Amino acid sequence: MPASNTLHIAVLPGDGIGPEVMRPALEVLRKIETKAGLSFRFSEAPAGATHYLQAGVSMPETTIRLCEKADAILLGACGLPSVRYPDNTEIAPQIELRFHFDLYAGVRPARLIPGVPSPIVGAEVKGIDLVVIRESTEGLFASMGKGVVTKDEARETLVITRNTSERLFKFSFKLAERRRARGRSGTLTCVDKANVFKAFAFFREIFDEVASHHPDVRAERLYIDACALMLVKRPWDFDVLVTENMFGDILSDLAAGLIGGMGMAPSADIGDRHAVFQPCHGTAPDIMGQGKANPTAMILSAAMMLDWLADTHGIESAAEASERITAAVDQIYASGLKPFEFGGQAGTVDVTKAVLDALD
């Protein structure tokens, strides 16, 4: 733990329902704090479309400096469809943070919680518990803000480098090993389009090189189109998948759809020193202020943060706290809780109260 014995968390509530789901996550962390022997210091800062309207930038320099000094960053949903840069792209500080802090590993777990409906027949019995690892700083997103548009054509450039790919694959193999130790298969699947594009053939070649140093992990390869098909037909066959930025962007949303929707999908963007934790969902301006937002993804993202802090700071109690939060979430859904997105009547306050009660 840091010398002050306090974990400093930068809190960026964001836009739309971002602040609405952030509050429950902080309540849960406060609830678990004393029980786990932890101490949090939350520092809130602006980021997103609302701040852009006020100041002309997505984040002030003070927010970036705060994030640099914090032990971890909690981020609510950011951006609003009606607020855009002059080039017509949306305000996305979450992407800017990935580039600024070199957060190359986008970790997107998709686990079907007991009691949560899945559109896949048989999923409730066979289970879904997989992780999509999305490279988050290169790929097609490396062209963000750099594309060339003329009257007759538009061009964007995909970038894959050896350095980032090696770090991504080492991270992915380590996660597969950890999951195998916890009872999963520990299989790592590289998802690409190596049969068509030289860049993806290069990506797979680096994957094979790193795989040779991890003989205990079962390494598989799939083309992106076949992977999308198999995720819908047999999602329970997957454990850890690693892929390029844009492919990961799409597959992680698909995976969220398998486990009840975006309100159930947490995520993390992790680098060698910093990490951002946020729900996969957007700002949902259509339900903003109505008390309907499901805070589960944000709460589970906070649990992911605790697990990462345990690993990076050597705090065993943080890992235990993460497990307790996850177990509390499992308990409330297994007991029949149904948020609005499942056709139920449980709103933000109801879900929050249920998790807090379960932690008792």
C-alpha positions in Angstrom: 0.0 0.0 0.0 1.2 3.6 -0.6 3.2 5.1 2.2 0.2 7.1 3.5 -1.8 3.9 3.9 -4.5 5.5 1.7 -5.4 4.6 -1.8 -6.0 7.7 -3.8 -8.6 7.3 -6.5 -9.3 9.9 -9.2 -13.0 10.0 -9.9 -14.2 11.3 -13.2 -18.1 11.0 -13.2 -18.5 12.0 -16.9 -21.7 12.8 -18.7 -25.3 11.6 -18.9 -25.8 8.6 -16.5 -22.1 8.6 -15.7 -22.6 10.5 -12.4 -25.7 8.5 -11.6 -23.8 5.2 -11.7 -20.6 6.6 -10.2 -22.3 7.5 -6.9 -23.4 3.8 -6.2 -19.9 2.6 -6.9 -18.4 5.0 -4.4 -21.0 4.0 -1.9 -20.1 0.4 -2.3 -16.4 1.2 -1.9 -17.1 3.2 1.3 -19.1 0.2 2.6 -16.3 -2.3 2.0 -13.6 0.1 3.1 -13.7 -0.5 6.9 -14.6 -4.2 6.6 -11.5 -4.8 4.4 -9.2 -2.6 6.3 -8.7 -0.2 3.4 -8.7 3.6 3.2 -9.8 5.5 0.1 -9.3 9.1 -0.8 -11.6 10.1 -3.7 -10.7 13.2 -5.8 -13.4 14.2 -8.3 -12.5 16.0 -11.5 -14.3 17.1 -14.7 -14.1 15.2 -18.1 -16.4 14.8 -21.0 -18.9 16.6 -23.2 -20.3 18.8 -20.5 -16.9 20.2 -19.7 -16.1 20.6 -23.4 -19.2 22.8 -23.8 -18.0 24.9 -20.9 -14.3 25.1 -21.6 -13.6 23.9 -25.1 -11.6 20.9 -24.1 -12.6 17.4 -23.0 -10.4 17.5 -19.9 -8.6 20.3 -18.2 -4.9 19.9 -17.5 -5.7 19.6 -13.8 -7.7 16.4 -14.5 -4.8 14.8 -16.3 -2.3 15.8 -13.5 -4.7 14.3 -10.9 -4.9 11.1 -12.9 -1.1 10.9 -13.1 -0.8 11.1 -9.3 -3.7 8.8 -8.4 -3.3 5.1 -7.6 -6.2 4.3 -9.9 -8.8 6.1 -12.0 -12.6 5.5 -11.9 -14.3 6.8 -15.0 -18.1 7.2 -15.6 -19.5 7.2 -19.1 -18.4 10.2 -21.2 -19.6 11.9 -24.3 -23.0 13.0 -25.7 -24.2 12.3 -29.2 -25.2 16.0 -29.6 -21.8 17.3 -28.6 -19.0 16.9 -31.2 -15.7 18.2 -32.2 -15.5 20.3 -35.4 -14.6 17.1 -37.4 -18.0 15.6 -36.3 -16.4 13.0 -33.9 -17.7 12.7 -30.4 -16.0 13.9 -27.2 -14.2 10.8 -25.8 -11.8 11.5 -22.9 -11.8 7.8 -22.2 -9.9 7.2 -25.5 -7.6 10.2 -24.9 -6.7 8.7 -21.5 -5.7 5.5 -23.1 -3.2 7.3 -25.4 -1.9 9.6 -22.7 -1.2 6.8 -20.2 -0.3 4.1 -22.8 -3.1 1.9 -21.5 -2.6 -0.8 -24.1 -4.7 -3.6 -22.6 -8.4 -3.1 -22.6 -9.8 -5.8 -20.4 -13.5 -6.6 -21.0 -14.9 -9.5 -18.8 -18.2 -11.1 -19.9 -19.6 -13.4 -17.2 -23.2 -14.5 -17.1 -24.4 -13.9 -13.5 -26.9 -16.4 -12.1 -30.5 -15.0 -12.6 -29.5 -12.8 -15.5 -31.1 -13.7 -18.8 -29.0 -14.4 -21.9 -30.3 -14.5 -25.5 -28.2 -17.6 -26.1 -30.1 -20.9 -25.5 -28.4 -23.0 -23.0 -26.2 -20.3 -21.6 -27.8 -20.3 -18.2 -26.9 -24.0 -17.8 -23.5 -24.1 -19.5 -22.4 -20.6 -18.3 -20.5 -17.8 -20.0 -17.2 -16.6 -18.4 -14.8 -15.1 -20.8 -12.6 -12.0 -21.2 -11.9 -10.0 -24.3 -8.6 -8.3 -24.2 -8.6 -5.4 -26.7 -5.4 -3.6 -27.6 -6.4 0.0 -26.9 -3.7 2.3 -28.3 -3.0 1.1 -31.8 -4.9 -0.7 -34.5 -7.4 1.3 -36.5 -7.8 3.7 -33.5 -4.2 4.9 -34.0 -5.6 6.9 -36.9 -8.0 8.8 -34.6 -7.8 12.5 -35.6 -5.4 11.7 -38.4 -7.6 10.4 -41.2 -7.6 12.2 -44.5 -10.9 13.1 -46.1 -11.3 14.6 -49.6 -14.4 15.1 -51.8 -13.9 11.6 -53.3 -12.4 9.4 -50.6 -11.5 9.0 -46.9 -8.5 7.1 -45.6 -7.6 5.8 -42.2 -4.4 3.9 -41.3 -4.2 0.8 -39.1 -1.0 0.5 -37.0 0.3 -2.6 -35.3 3.8 -2.4 -33.6 5.9 -5.2 -32.2 6.5 -3.5 -28.9 2.9 -3.0 -28.0 1.8 -6.4 -29.4 4.5 -8.1 -27.3 3.3 -6.3 -24.1 -0.3 -7.1 -25.0 0.3 -10.8 -25.5 2.5 -11.1 -22.3 -0.4 -9.5 -20.4 -2.9 -11.8 -22.0 -0.9 -15.0 -21.3 -0.5 -13.9 -17.6 -4.2 -13.4 -17.3 -4.9 -16.8 -18.9 -2.5 -18.4 -16.3 -4.3 -16.6 -13.5 -7.7 -17.8 -14.7 -6.5 -21.3 -15.0 -5.3 -21.2 -11.4 -8.8 -20.1 -10.5 -10.4 -23.1 -12.3 -10.9 -21.8 -15.8 -9.4 -23.5 -18.9 -6.8 -20.8 -19.3 -7.1 -21.0 -23.1 -5.9 -17.9 -24.9 -7.4 -17.2 -28.4 -5.7 -14.7 -30.8 -8.4 -13.1 -33.0 -7.3 -11.5 -36.2 -7.7 -11.4 -40.0 -4.3 -12.9 -40.8 -5.5 -14.6 -44.0 -6.1 -11.3 -45.7 -4.0 -8.5 -44.2 -0.3 -8.4 -43.7 -0.7 -6.3 -40.5 -2.7 -9.1 -38.9 -0.3 -11.8 -40.2 2.4 -9.8 -38.3 0.1 -9.6 -35.3 -0.3 -13.4 -35.3 3.4 -14.0 -35.8 4.2 -12.0 -32.7 1.5 -14.0 -30.8 3.1 -17.2 -31.8 6.5 -16.0 -30.6 5.2 -15.1 -27.2 3.2 -18.3 -27.0 6.4 -20.3 -27.4 7.4 -19.0 -24.0 4.1 -20.1 -22.3 3.9 -23.8 -23.2 1.5 -24.5 -20.3 -1.2 -22.2 -21.8 -3.3 -23.6 -24.6 -3.0 -21.0 -27.5 -5.5 -20.9 -30.3 -6.1 -18.7 -33.3 -9.3 -17.6 -35.0 -10.3 -15.2 -37.7 -12.5 -12.4 -36.5 -15.6 -13.5 -38.6 -15.4 -17.1 -37.4 -14.9 -15.8 -33.8 -18.0 -13.7 -34.0 -20.0 -16.7 -35.2 -18.7 -19.0 -32.5 -19.3 -16.4 -29.7 -23.0 -16.5 -30.6 -23.2 -20.3 -31.1 -20.9 -21.6 -28.3 -19.7 -18.7 -26.0 -19.0 -21.2 -23.2 -16.1 -22.6 -25.2 -14.1 -19.3 -24.8 -11.9 -18.2 -21.9 -9.5 -15.3 -22.9 -9.5 -13.7 -26.3 -6.9 -11.1 -27.4 -7.4 -8.9 -30.5 -6.8 -5.6 -32.3 -8.4 -2.4 -31.1 -11.4 -2.1 -33.5 -12.1 -5.8 -33.5 -12.0 -5.7 -29.7 -14.3 -2.7 -29.6 -16.9 -4.8 -31.5 -16.4 -8.1 -29.9 -16.6 -6.7 -26.4 -20.0 -5.2 -27.1 -21.1 -8.5 -28.6 -19.9 -10.3 -25.5 -21.9 -7.8 -23.3 -25.0 -8.7 -25.2 -24.5 -12.4 -24.3 -24.6 -11.6 -20.5 -27.6 -9.3 -20.2 -26.4 -6.1 -21.8 -24.1 -3.2 -21.4 -25.3 -2.5 -17.8 -23.7 -5.7 -16.7 -20.4 -5.2 -18.4 -17.4 -3.8 -16.5 -14.1 -2.9 -18.1 -10.5 -1.7 -17.5 -7.8 -0.1 -19.6 -4.5 -1.1 -18.2 -0.9 0.0 -18.8 2.4 -0.7 -17.2 1.8 2.0 -14.5 -1.7 3.3 -14.7 -5.2 1.9 -15.1 -8.7 3.3 -15.8 -11.8 1.4 -14.7 -15.2 2.2 -16.2 -18.5 0.5 -17.4 -18.6 -0.5 -21.0 -21.9 1.3 -21.6 -22.4 4.8 -22.8 -24.0 7.9 -21.3 -27.6 6.9 -22.2 -29.0 10.4 -22.4 -32.4 9.0 -23.1 -32.7 7.8 -19.5 -30.6 10.4 -17.8 -32.1 11.7 -14.6 -34.9 9.1 -14.5 -33.3 6.8 -11.9 -33.4 3.8 -14.4 -29.6 3.5 -15.0 -28.2 0.1 -13.9 -25.1 0.7 -11.8 -23.9 -2.9 -11.9 -21.3 -2.5 -14.5 -19.8 0.5 -12.7 -19.8 -1.4 -9.4 -18.1 -4.4 -11.0 -15.6 -2.0 -12.6 -14.8 -0.8 -9.0 -14.3 -4.4 -8.0 -11.9 -4.9 -10.9 -10.0 -1.8 -9.7 -9.6 -3.4 -6.3 -8.3 -6.6 -7.8 -5.8 -4.6 -9.9 -4.7 -2.6 -6.8 -4.2 -5.9 -4.9 -1.9 -7.1 -7.7 0.0 -3.9 -8.2 0.3 -2.8 -4.6 0.4 -6.2 -2.9 -2.8 -5.6 -0.8 -4.4 -8.9 -0.1 -7.4 -7.3 1.5 -8.2 -5.4 -1.7 -8.5 -8.7 -3.6 -10.8 -10.1 -0.8 -12.9 -6.9 -1.0 -13.2 -7.4 -4.8 -14.4 -10.9 -4.3 -16.9 -9.8 -1.7 -18.4 -7.1 -4.0 -18.6 -9.6 -6.9 -20.3 -12.1 -4.6 -22.8 -9.5 -3.4 -23.7 -8.7 -7.0 -24.2 -12.4 -7.8 -26.4 -12.8 -4.7 -28.8 -10.0 -5.6 -29.4 -11.2 -9.2 -29.7 -14.9 -8.1 -32.4 -13.7 -5.7 -34.5 -12.4 -8.5 -33.6 -8.7 -8.8 -34.5 -7.3 -12.3 -33.4 -3.9 -13.5 -35.3 -2.0 -16.1 -33.1 -3.3 -19.0 -34.3 -6.8 -18.2 -38.0 -5.7 -18.2 -38.0 -5.3 -14.4 -38.7 -2.4 -12.1 -35.4 -2.1 -10.2 -33.8 1.3 -10.7 -30.5 2.8 -9.7 -31.4 3.2 -6.1 -32.9 -0.3 -5.8 -29.8 -2.0 -7.3 -27.5 0.0 -5.1 -29.4 -0.7 -1.9 -29.5 -4.4 -2.7 -25.7 -4.6 -3.2 -25.1 -2.6 0.0 -27.5 -4.9 2.0 -25.8 -8.0 0.5 -22.4 -6.7 1.7 -23.8 -6.9 5.3 
